[in-house]
Amino acid sequence: MSIRAALERDFGVIAELIHLHAQATPHHLALLDGESRLDYQALDSLMDRIAAALQRDGLAAGDAIAICATSSVKYAALFLGALRAGVAVAPLAPGSTQASLARMIEDAGARLLFVDAEAAEAVGPQAEGGIARVSLDGSKAGTAFDAWLAPAGTRPQPVTPEPAWPFNIIYSSGTTGEPKGIVQGHGMRWAHVRRGARYGYGTDTVTLLSTPLYSNTTLVVFFPTIAYGGCVILMPKSDAGRYLQLAQQHRVTHTMLVPVQYQRLMAHPDFDAHDLSSFRFKFSTSAPFNAALKADVLKRWPGGLVEFYGMTEGGGTCILEAHLHPDKLHTVGRPGEGSDIRLIDDAGREVPNGEAGEVVGHSAGMMVGYHRQPDKTREAEWFDSTGKRFIRTGDVGRFDADGFLTLFDRKKDMIISGGFNIYPSDLEAVLRQHAAVADVAVVGVPSDTWGETPVAFVVRRPGDDTSATELLEWSHTQVGKTQRLARLTLLDELPRSAIGKVLKRELRERDPA
């Protein structure tokens, strides 16, 4: 089968595509990090050895492994090799607590754990009877990866995945709560690959990724790049200066960044000195992307800018092609092809056009469910009158007359103060208008008088000495009485997850009252 024919199928297998690329362009670079590189022939051979080693160790299709490590060529090859054996991958965040990592490994039912030295410290010592560990970096964290591999030239028993088979288990608790294992099927990932044709992926694609491989944010760009035969450059950590150097050096064409990374890159003093003319598309997802920052990216960074709004759980995507709709930068775009996005009220009824409601979505790319948590799965589902299944996002939004979705906030973050609904995003947008404000988050905290009241946490621009009192008094002049902030606290930086989401739970705990 030709590569083109394979990509046009309603369902295909990413691991098979890599084999086709290895035959067609064996010496084309596939993966690159600061120390290692693999062309497609070498990647295909390494995937065979990985798949064969997993089968040798007794893992069958549908079993799982866990990876807890810094992004690297070996990490990426391991992920892909496991898929060739039909083995699901649970990529875990090394920044999680030891107790949380232990729960995730157990919940995934992982048969093997792959770590590097740094992640091994986070995971902690191996418990009695714990699963075997393999060290990706050759450290003493486990059996050396090279020693664990099947011998060169070994071929695994062929496995043909089906769309519903688990592809990976992404653990996401958002910014609150216990981690939930989101089981994404091979069919869901193939939907991401099929979408790639619209965004210019091909063998000449060079994708630079500075977000971690355990994040779905990264994977929605990583897999299409590899499926289309392009090259992925992996950064072990995000660094604005290094990112700009790599982008210019390798003539990067595609990237995925979260909004806070765009913010740091655009603020870098050498940004405009770098040649970024090779870029075709820049993507963003995972956190609110304010309109002013989008406008700055469009003005100063060549290539298209595309924002994806959706959930790791799937259930439909809204897409804003910002370069085509510069008058809609305050929105997250319109439902993508094959996505059915609706709005419902607290009683689960669809709201009339023009009214706000909770966003629910249906598409071909939806999670199978939360791993081993059927009750949580049911809580995340909504069914229309025909029985069609949707995933609840927990976000509140409203469609405009052109079908573009404007988001207000997470439903749980909405503040009810004295009976009035207050959206933190509205107050954040107001504060961002002040010249002193570089970053801001507003949260609701308990109030004896009002039930809840809004408080703000602000990061000032470098060198600015505007006081918290001055900012608070200014904000009062910009909003109605029911929206006034109770307090405003200055911080050096907002607490964020590794993928850039503001940790509002931590901010509530920091409130000085």
Secondary structure as UniProt FT lines:
FT   HELIX           3..7
FT   HELIX           14..24
FT   TURN            26..27
FT   STRAND          29..32
FT   STRAND          37..39
FT   HELIX           40..56
FT   TURN            57..58
FT   TURN            61..62
FT   STRAND          64..68
FT   HELIX           73..84
FT   TURN            85..86
FT   STRAND          88..91
FT   TURN            94..95
FT   HELIX           98..108
FT   STRAND          110..115
FT   HELIX           117..123
FT   TURN            128..129
FT   STRAND          132..135
FT   TURN            136..137
FT   TURN            140..141
FT   STRAND          143..144
FT   HELIX           145..148
FT   TURN            152..153
FT   TURN            163..164
FT   STRAND          166..172
FT   TURN            174..175
FT   STRAND          180..185
FT   HELIX           186..195
FT   HELIX           196..199
FT   TURN            203..204
FT   STRAND          206..209
FT   TURN            213..214
FT   HELIX           216..227
FT   TURN            228..229
FT   STRAND          231..234
FT   HELIX           240..249
FT   TURN            250..251
FT   STRAND          254..256
FT   HELIX           259..267
FT   TURN            269..270
FT   HELIX           271..273
FT   TURN            277..278
FT   STRAND          281..284
FT   HELIX           291..300
FT   STRAND          304..309
FT   TURN            312..313
FT   STRAND          318..321
FT   TURN            322..324
FT   HELIX           326..328
FT   TURN            329..330
FT   STRAND          334..335
FT   TURN            337..338
FT   STRAND          340..344
FT   TURN            346..347
FT   TURN            353..354
FT   STRAND          357..362
FT   STRAND          369..370
FT   TURN            371..372
FT   HELIX           374..379
FT   STRAND          381..383
FT   TURN            385..386
FT   STRAND          389..399
FT   TURN            401..402
FT   STRAND          405..410
FT   HELIX           411..413
FT   STRAND          415..417
FT   TURN            418..419
FT   STRAND          420..422
FT   HELIX           424..432
FT   TURN            435..436
FT   STRAND          437..447
FT   TURN            448..450
FT   STRAND          451..460
FT   TURN            462..463
FT   HELIX           468..476
FT   TURN            477..478
FT   HELIX           481..483
FT   STRAND          487..490
FT   TURN            498..499
FT   HELIX           504..510
//
